[in-house]
Amino acid sequence: MKAVRLEGLVKTYPDGTRAVRGVDLAIEAGEFVVLLGPSGCGKTSTLRMIAGLETPSAGRVLLGHEDVTQLGPRERDVGFVFQFFALYPHLTVRGNIAFPLECSGVSPGERARRVEEVAERLGLAPLLAKLPRQLAGGDQQRVALARALVRRPGVWLMDEPLGTLDSGLRLELCEFLRAQQLEHRVTTVYVTHDQEEAMRLADRIVVMSAGAILQEGRAARVYDEPADLFVARFVGSPGMNFIAGELRADDLRDGGARFTVPGDSLASLPLPPAAAALASGRVTLGIRPESLALDPSSPLRGRVVVDEYLGSSRCLHVVTSVGRLVARVGPDAPGARGSEVGLRLDPAHVHLFDSDSGRRLA
């Protein structure tokens, strides 16, 4: 296993698109790091520069203590899994899995043992004699994973490897990938746009947007303490609720500042204790759906326009005087579509963001 370090990494394509903008990132040996963000945020370009498939416009890529910025993919000791299979059509499943071992000079006996082992773990043993065109899409992706995992290189690089699979198989392979990584402690850099997949897999999540890193940290930290409005909106399903308003730090009541929405009849909404130390100004209040509770006595009221049943919970979409809010409640909670409900905010889970910069304040 090898550490990965990116220093001032920039990628500008010939058409002028600046896909990556000065990324600095240190990944410890044996760590599982997920690059998370929407399409076009620069995560795949970053991964391809680590792999040697793209040359940085500026900056350096180090694997271990070696600067590999100008080295090709074959000189980097990495295993790469693409979103779209990329199997050799003329080779059987056995041949596809064994190919990187042959290129590395592994003996035939050891090669056969390792192919059988990984095929058994991925449920591919009955398919070893088949060609890729004879396989279903899910089986082809498992072959692509097996080909990367059989090598045990210094670094595994995975670009949306489960993106084309159905949800059941995705969950199964998520569990398998994490188990393999924990067992062999191979440094892994994994790209996805799926925040649930990221939280399930990662030791550390790196959230990217517009070619830059916005926040990095353990899943709980990124979810509970988002660095800005983008992270708060993107991480979470559904994302955080936002209410735009004003903070009046000079109008203290019971030791706390007041948050009001201009033109709204509500006196104020609850704030965390840290808000008392902030300056007055335009802010955006954020709260996760699970921190909104139904309370018939609350002055914040609205009408339920969507009632999503999710099995273990329901998401109520409520139109209120301060905007549309989503509350995650129990499956048996009141609040049918068309009914009026009261919503209570838990001040311990209220966030404040600067409305202009988007930066988290409290």
Secondary structure, 3 states (H helix, E strand, C coil): CCCEEEEEEEEECCCCCEEEEEEEEEECCCCEEEEECCCCCCHHHHHHHHHCCCCCCEEEEEECCEECCCCCHHHCCEEEECCCCCCCCCCCHHHHHHHHHHHCCCCHHHHHHHHHHHHHHCCCHHHCCCCHHHCCHHHHHHHHHHHHHCCCCCEEEEECCCCCCCHHHHHHHHHHHHHHHHHHCCEEEEEECCHHHHHHHCCEEEEEECCEEEEEECHHHHHHCCCEHHHHHHCCCCCCEEEEEEEEEEEEECCEEEEECCCCCCCCECCCHHHHHCCCEEEEEEECHHHEEECCCCCCEEEEEEEEECCCCEEEEEEECCEEEEEEECCCCCCCCCCEEEEEECHHHEEEEECCCCEECC
